């Protein structure tokens, strides 16, 4: 049996007493470390999972910056009880609590929705005011995260229905990990809606998503912007206009998504911001955009983009603005007479995660196109610094059980590439 085959047969692999994990012990990067910690004990209503792949999310930077003031931390003293980071990953069950053995078994694979719609059950005394008023908690915050070799699935995750089976047990580990960022885009695009009438006397019907046959604009051609473009193709707008300052990103959008857009009969136009308004005017015959996705969190860009909207158009503020720079002016006459709408969202829920898993497993979305680097767990802090500095255009996938290796940039990542890496570097 090969190393990889033995690894996949998790039932026969013993669990060690210690593990490597990315731990935050307070506000600031100086309190962030990759270190050896005990593997958690499993109580009767908990599960221990092996983490097979983990993504490094931009939201971790916000958590590190805010520390105990982060709403999902809510006063938790991280110096006394450090938290294990990581809200994206793919897991395999390796130990089942006594009360859960009838429902789960070792070797099963799952994804975990990190935004848990349940109030804290464990360690309530560690939160501010004993977690009074909390209706949500989060994996990779006060609930153990994926940036570790093993991850405790606590009662909150199960209560929130956030342990999600895979549509295909053969899904690559990286693809399962990618389902979380993709789920945020599923959630966001369902916030867009259009009121449709079949005739002058028919009732208005709200239709979720991009307008079929309409003009969609995506501002920002980084990895999340490109995922927006790929998922927007489901609605088959007539045109998708993509804008970005970096020509390299626009070229990559054309290369990776141009053939798919063409196959669906959707015109894909990529332009720099100075040409955006005129391009939208031309492709819409002067009517303006039906859907605008703001995949960048820059205030002047978001403010300017509101002018692109045509009658009934929807602006989706997907990219969050930094606190202190988050106020936009809204033209009330445009809301009244042009019936424009401004929407937003923050993350997804289990249904969005299921939709993203299904989309990746079925090939609706090619997760490998959005992987920018791979490596071992000890690269996590380096990746976070690269994200801060704008040097990571895509997702870094870390494999917690491989031997230490330098971060490896990739243009594309596949199941075969993952297998080769694991065969060569698994410990």
Protein Blocks (a to p, Z undefined) as FASTA:
>chain_A
ZZklmmmmmmlpccdfbdcddddfbecjklgccdddddddddfkbccdddfbdcddfklm
mmmmnmmmlmklnopafklmccdehjbdcdddfbdcfklmmmpcehiacdddfbdcbddf
bhklmpghhhgoiabdcehilbccfbbfbdcddfklmmnopaccdfblkbcfklmmmmmm
mmmmmmmmmmpccdddfbfkbccdddedjdehiacddehjafklmmmmmmmmmnopabdc
dddfblklmmmmmmmmmmmmmmnopacddddfklmmmmmmmmnnonopfbdcdfbdcfkl
mmmmmmmpcehiacddfbacdehilcccddfklmmmnopacdddedjdfklmmmmmmmmm
nomacfklmccbdcdfklmmmmmmmmmnopagcdddddfkbccddddddfbdcfklmmmm
mmmmoZZ
